[in-house]
Amino acid sequence: MQPKQVVVVEPFVYATVSTLVGKRAVIETSRGNLSGTVIDVKPDHIVLQERDSTFFLRLCEVIWIMPE
C-alpha cells in the first residue's frame, strides 16, 4: 500500500485572493501578519512582495485577508 498525498484546496479563498493580484493587502497568518502587494496566487499559496522581499504564504496558514 503506497502513501497518498492529500492536498486541501480552498476554492473560494483562492478565487477571492485572485482578485487582489497587483493590489496591496494585509494577510494574517498563524505566525503573524504581513502586508504588501499580491504578486501571484496559486491554489496552494500566495506570493506577496514588500519592497525587496518576496514572501510565499501557504493558503492553509491564512487566517484573514484585507485589502489595504
Buried (B, 14 or more C-beta within 10 A) or exposed (E): EEEEEEEEEBEEBBEEBBEBBEEBBBBBBEEEEBEBBBBBBEEBBBBBBEEEEEBEBEBBEBEEBEEE
